[in-house]
């Protein structure tokens, strides 16, 4: 899912194509039910300005995972935890300090990460487009855009709920340096886009500052992902494994995050994000699915303790970029909020007659409708 989020942010035009390619019969039926002009939304996404990529943060992932599990345990989709906690409180409690801005998306009725991403991006039933805004941050200057994300995915066997509960927590910290991030992967189908299972772990990524000679090295995770904080400058970045140089490229780093992928099946060309083919599967009767609900949260305060990136994402969390689409279950979704020190205001919004901070169920044509939640 991290790769798909960063595809959306760094290449909105490619993301619009991805959205179109991943529409199955159920999503198509849902878009029609809520009178969503899919081509108009895709055109809007394609026209948005690109934003810097999001770096993974283990503390945000802990907060997101805790909320996903809490929802899965109680069978309720909500941004308010069973202990009454808000997203900002959970992020602070996880140890993410010096927070200047935060946001959350949640979907408790997903059958795949692709389905959840489609729901967030099309934002059917939500006039405010809060989920899409949390991901794309339209109108936000690049140097003020959120820098980090954590994703939590839990499973639930509660009838009519889940089976996947997905929470995305976005945030920024005061004084954070730019992060060079990306993925090392094999690309046998030459899609120019990472897919789960294609990542190459245990690759050493070394960035040498051409002005100072200072070198910074990290190992890729099992999923193939890597990231490192760097000072502004021009870098020679090399990927090596078992003493063999796989690729070497030059990358410029400023004050915002930079993404560079190493496509090992195309060593002479830089990797360019581009959507892969849509998923197909057994045909079933289309079902109407989720309606997102939006709400903003409270202003947060900068704390005095800095924090690191925490644990690296697992294979499932890091990528999740092109899982097979499966029929969308009906059910119920929650709402969300955003928090930013610059705003100093809070308010609740609603969609399709549902308000408040807790999940609710509506019945139209005897069919319960899921509701996404965003913060």
DRENTI-728228 format. One record per residue (C-alpha): x, z, y. Coordinates in Angstrom, 1 decimal. Each point is the difference from the previous one (the first is absolute). Layout:
BEGIN
> c1; c3; c2
> X; Z; Y
...
//
This chain:
BEGIN
> c1; c3; c2
> 0.0; 0.0; 0.0
> 2.9; 0.6; 2.4
> 1.1; -3.6; -0.3
> -3.5; -1.2; 0.8
> -0.2; 2.3; 3.0
> 3.2; -1.4; 1.3
> -1.0; -3.5; -0.7
> -3.0; 0.6; 2.2
> 2.1; 1.6; 2.8
> 2.9; -2.5; 0.0
> -1.8; -3.2; -0.8
> -3.7; 0.1; 1.0
> -0.5; -3.7; -0.7
> 1.2; 0.4; -3.6
> -2.1; 3.1; -0.3
> -3.1; -2.0; 0.9
> 0.8; -2.4; -2.7
> 0.5; 2.9; -2.5
> -3.4; 1.4; 1.0
> -1.7; -3.4; -0.7
> 1.8; -0.4; -3.3
> -0.9; 3.4; -1.3
> -3.8; -0.3; 0.5
> -1.8; 0.3; -3.3
> -3.8; -0.3; -0.7
> -0.7; 3.6; 0.8
> 1.9; 0.0; 3.3
> -1.7; -3.3; 0.9
> -3.4; 1.5; -0.7
> 0.8; 3.1; 2.1
> 1.2; -2.0; 2.9
> -3.2; -2.1; -0.1
> -2.1; 3.2; -0.3
> 1.4; 1.4; 3.2
> 0.0; -3.3; 1.8
> 3.8; -0.1; 0.3
> 1.3; -3.3; 1.1
> 3.0; -0.1; -2.3
> 1.7; -2.9; 1.8
> -0.5; 1.6; 3.4
> 1.6; 3.2; -1.2
> 2.9; -1.9; -1.6
> 0.4; -1.9; 3.2
> 0.1; 3.2; 1.9
> 2.6; 1.5; -2.3
> 2.1; -3.1; 0.2
> 0.0; 0.1; 3.8
> 1.2; 3.6; 0.3
> 3.5; 0.7; 1.2
> 2.5; 1.0; -2.7
> 1.1; 3.7; -0.1
> 3.2; 1.5; -1.4
> -0.2; 0.9; -3.7
> -0.8; 3.5; -1.2
> 2.6; 2.1; -1.7
> -0.9; 2.2; -2.9
> -0.2; 3.8; 0.6
> -0.2; 2.4; -2.9
> -1.5; 2.8; 2.1
> -2.9; -2.3; 1.1
> -0.3; -1.1; -3.6
> -0.4; 3.6; -1.1
> -2.7; 0.5; 2.6
> -1.8; -3.2; -1.1
> 0.4; 0.8; -3.7
> -1.4; 3.5; 0.5
> -3.1; -1.4; 1.8
> -0.5; -2.7; -2.6
> 0.1; 2.6; -2.8
> -2.3; 2.3; 1.9
> -2.6; -2.7; 0.4
> 0.5; -1.0; -3.7
> -0.5; 3.6; -1.2
> -3.2; 0.5; 2.1
> -1.5; -3.4; -0.2
> -0.4; -0.2; 3.8
> 1.6; -2.5; 2.4
> 0.9; 1.7; 3.2
> 2.8; 0.5; 2.5
> -0.9; 3.7; 0.0
> 1.7; 1.8; -3.0
> -1.9; 2.4; -2.3
> 1.9; 2.8; 1.9
> -1.3; -1.3; 3.3
> 3.3; -1.6; 1.0
> 0.3; -3.1; 2.3
> 2.5; -2.8; -0.5
> 2.2; 1.3; 2.8
> 0.0; 3.4; -1.6
> 0.9; -1.4; -3.4
> 2.8; -2.1; 1.5
> 1.4; 3.0; 1.8
> -0.3; 2.2; -3.1
> 2.0; -2.5; -2.0
> 2.9; 0.6; 2.4
> -0.2; -3.2; 2.1
> 1.1; 1.5; 3.3
> 0.5; -1.5; 3.5
> -3.1; -2.1; -0.6
> -1.1; -2.0; 3.0
> -2.7; -2.2; -1.5
> -1.9; -0.2; -3.3
> -2.8; -1.8; -1.7
> -1.6; -0.1; -3.5
> -2.0; -2.5; -2.1
> -1.7; 1.0; -3.2
> -2.0; -1.7; -2.7
> -1.4; 2.0; -3.0
> -1.6; -2.8; -1.9
> 2.8; -2.6; -0.6
> 0.5; -1.8; -3.2
> 3.4; -1.4; 1.2
> 2.2; 0.3; 3.0
> -0.8; -3.6; 0.9
> -3.7; 0.9; 0.2
> 0.8; 3.0; 2.3
> 2.2; -2.2; 2.2
> -2.8; -2.6; 0.3
> -2.5; 2.8; 0.9
> 2.4; 1.4; 2.7
> 0.7; -3.4; 1.5
> -3.5; -1.6; 0.0
> -1.5; 3.4; 0.9
> -3.4; -1.1; -1.1
> -2.8; 2.0; 1.6
> 2.2; 1.6; 2.6
> -0.3; -1.5; 3.5
> 3.0; 2.0; 1.3
> 2.4; -1.6; -2.5
> 1.8; 3.4; -0.2
> 1.7; -0.6; -3.3
> 1.4; -3.4; 1.1
> 1.1; 1.5; 3.3
> 1.9; 2.8; -1.8
> 1.9; -2.6; -2.0
> 0.6; -2.6; 2.7
> 0.0; 2.1; 3.2
> -1.1; -2.9; 2.2
> 1.1; 0.3; 3.6
> 2.6; 2.7; -0.7
> 3.5; -0.8; 1.2
> 2.4; -0.3; -2.9
> 2.1; 2.9; 1.1
> -3.1; 2.2; 0.1
> -1.4; -1.1; -3.3
> 0.0; 2.5; -2.9
> 3.1; -0.2; -2.1
> -0.7; 1.7; -3.3
> -2.6; 0.2; -2.8
> -0.7; 1.9; -3.1
> -2.5; -1.1; -2.7
> -1.8; 2.1; -2.5
> -1.8; -1.4; -3.1
> -2.0; 2.2; -2.3
> -2.4; -0.8; -2.9
> -3.4; 1.5; -0.6
> -2.3; -0.1; -3.1
> -3.0; 1.3; 1.9
> -2.9; -2.3; -0.7
> -0.8; -2.2; 3.0
> 3.2; 0.9; 1.7
> 3.5; -1.5; 0.2
> 1.6; -1.1; -2.3
> 2.8; -0.2; 2.5
> 0.1; 2.2; 3.1
> 2.4; -1.3; 2.7
> 1.2; 1.7; 3.2
> 2.4; -1.5; 2.5
> 1.6; 2.4; 2.6
> 1.7; -1.7; 2.9
> 2.2; 1.9; 2.6
> 2.9; 0.0; 2.4
> 2.6; 2.7; 0.9
> 1.7; 0.7; 3.3
> 3.6; -1.2; 0.0
> -0.1; -2.0; -3.2
> 2.5; -2.8; -0.3
> -0.8; -3.5; -1.2
> -0.1; -0.6; -3.8
> 1.3; -3.1; -1.8
> -2.2; -0.3; -3.0
> -0.9; -2.6; -2.6
> -0.1; -0.8; -3.7
> 2.3; -1.6; -2.5
> -2.0; -2.0; -2.5
> 0.0; -2.9; -2.4
> -2.4; -2.8; 0.9
> -0.4; -2.3; -3.0
> -3.2; -1.6; 1.4
> 1.7; -0.6; 3.4
> -2.9; 1.6; 1.8
> 2.3; 1.5; 2.6
> -1.9; 3.2; -0.4
> 0.8; 3.1; -2.1
> -2.4; 0.8; -2.8
> -0.1; 3.2; -2.1
> 2.5; -0.1; -2.8
> 2.4; -2.4; 1.8
> 2.0; 2.6; 1.8
> 3.7; 0.6; -0.9
> 1.1; 3.6; 0.0
> 3.5; 1.5; 0.2
> 1.2; -2.6; 2.5
> 2.4; 1.2; 2.7
> -1.0; -1.1; 3.5
> 2.9; 0.4; 2.5
> -0.4; -0.5; 3.8
> 3.2; -0.3; 1.9
> -0.2; 0.2; 3.8
> 2.0; -3.0; 1.3
> 1.0; 1.7; 3.2
> 1.1; 3.4; -1.4
> 0.7; -0.7; -3.7
> -2.2; 2.9; -1.0
> -1.6; -0.5; -3.4
> -3.3; 1.4; -1.3
> -1.0; -0.4; -3.7
> -3.1; 0.8; -2.0
> -1.1; -0.8; -3.6
> -3.3; -1.9; -0.6
> -2.8; 1.9; -1.6
> -1.2; -1.0; -3.4
> -2.6; -2.1; 1.8
> 2.7; -1.9; 1.8
> -0.7; 1.5; 3.4
> 2.6; 1.4; 2.4
> 0.2; 1.4; 3.5
> 2.6; 1.5; 2.3
> 0.0; 1.3; 3.5
> 2.5; -1.9; 2.3
> 1.2; 0.1; 3.6
> -0.7; -3.2; 2.0
> 2.5; -2.8; -0.7
> 0.9; -3.0; -2.0
> 0.5; 0.6; -3.7
> 1.5; -1.8; -3.0
> -2.3; 1.1; -2.8
> 1.1; -0.5; -3.6
> -1.9; 0.5; -3.3
> 2.3; 0.7; -3.0
> -0.6; 1.1; -3.6
> 2.6; 0.8; -2.6
> 2.7; -1.1; 2.4
> -1.5; -3.4; 0.5
> -1.1; -1.2; 3.4
> -3.6; -1.3; -0.3
> -0.6; -1.0; 3.6
> 1.5; 0.7; 3.5
> -1.9; -0.6; 3.3
> 0.3; 1.0; 3.7
> -2.8; 2.1; 1.5
> -0.5; 1.2; 3.5
> -1.5; 3.5; 0.5
> -1.5; 1.2; 3.3
> -2.3; 2.9; 0.7
> -2.8; -1.0; -2.5
> 0.0; -0.3; -3.8
> 1.3; -3.2; -1.5
> -0.9; -1.5; -3.5
> 2.3; -2.1; -2.0
> -0.7; -0.9; -3.6
> 2.5; -1.3; -2.6
> -1.6; -2.7; -2.1
> 2.4; -0.4; -2.9
> -1.5; -3.3; -1.1
> 0.7; -1.5; 3.4
> 3.4; 1.3; 0.9
> 0.8; -2.5; 2.8
> -3.2; 0.4; 1.9
> -1.4; 3.1; 1.8
> -3.2; 1.3; -1.5
> -3.1; -0.8; 1.9
> -3.2; 1.9; -0.7
> -2.7; -2.2; -1.2
> -3.1; 0.8; -2.1
> -0.3; -0.7; -3.6
> -2.9; -1.5; -1.9
> -3.2; 2.0; -0.3
> -0.9; 1.9; -3.1
> -2.5; -1.2; -2.5
> -1.7; 1.6; -2.9
> -3.2; 0.2; -2.0
> -3.1; -0.8; 1.9
> -2.7; 2.6; 0.5
> -3.0; 0.3; 2.2
> 1.1; 0.5; 3.6
> -0.7; 3.4; 1.5
> -0.3; 1.2; 3.6
> 2.8; 2.4; 0.9
> 1.4; 2.4; 2.7
> -0.8; 0.6; 3.6
> 2.7; 1.7; 2.1
> -0.8; 2.8; 2.4
> 2.3; 0.7; 3.0
> 0.8; 3.1; 2.1
> 2.9; 1.2; 2.1
> 1.7; 3.3; -0.4
> 1.7; 2.6; 2.2
> 3.1; -0.2; 2.1
> 3.2; 1.2; -1.7
> 3.0; 1.9; 1.3
> 3.6; -0.9; -0.5
> 1.8; 2.6; -2.0
> 3.7; 1.0; 0.2
> 1.1; -0.6; -3.5
> 1.1; -3.5; -1.2
> -0.7; -1.4; -3.4
> 1.5; -2.6; -2.3
> -1.6; -2.7; -2.0
> -0.5; 2.1; -3.1
> -0.5; -1.4; -3.5
> 0.1; -3.7; -0.7
> -3.2; -1.8; -1.1
> -0.7; -0.6; -3.6
> -0.5; -3.5; -1.4
> -3.7; 0.3; 0.4
> 0.0; 1.4; 3.5
> 2.8; -2.2; 1.4
> -1.5; -3.3; -0.8
> -3.4; -0.3; -1.5
> 0.0; -3.3; 1.7
> -1.9; -2.3; -2.3
> -1.9; 1.8; -2.7
> -2.8; -1.8; -1.7
> -3.3; 0.2; 1.8
> -2.8; 1.6; -2.0
> -3.7; 0.5; 0.8
> -0.7; 2.4; 2.9
> -2.0; 3.1; -0.9
> -2.7; 1.2; 2.2
> 0.1; 3.6; 1.2
> 0.7; 1.8; 3.2
> 2.8; 0.0; 2.6
> 1.0; 2.3; 2.8
> 1.3; -0.3; 3.6
> 3.2; 0.4; 1.9
> 1.8; 0.8; 3.2
> 3.0; -0.8; 2.0
> 2.3; 2.4; 1.8
> 2.4; -0.8; 2.8
> 1.6; 2.2; 2.6
> -0.7; -2.7; 2.7
> -3.7; 0.1; -0.4
> -1.0; 3.7; 0.5
> -3.6; -0.9; -1.0
> -2.1; 0.1; -3.2
> -3.3; -1.3; -1.0
> -2.0; -0.9; -3.1
> -1.3; -3.4; -0.8
> -2.3; -1.2; -2.7
> -1.1; -3.1; -1.8
> -3.1; -1.0; -1.9
> -1.8; 3.2; 1.0
> 2.6; 2.4; -1.5
> 1.9; 2.5; 2.2
> 2.1; 3.1; -0.2
> 3.1; 1.0; -1.8
> -1.3; 0.1; -3.6
> -0.8; -2.7; -2.4
> -3.6; -1.0; -0.3
> -2.1; -2.4; -2.1
> -2.4; -2.6; 1.1
> -2.4; -2.0; -2.2
> -0.9; -3.6; 0.8
> -1.9; -2.0; -2.5
> 0.5; 2.9; -2.4
> 3.8; -0.5; 0.1
> 2.3; 2.8; 1.3
> 2.6; -1.4; 2.4
> 3.5; 1.2; 0.1
> 1.5; 0.9; 3.4
> 3.6; -0.2; 0.9
> 1.6; 2.5; 2.3
> 2.7; -0.4; 2.5
> 2.0; 2.2; 2.4
//
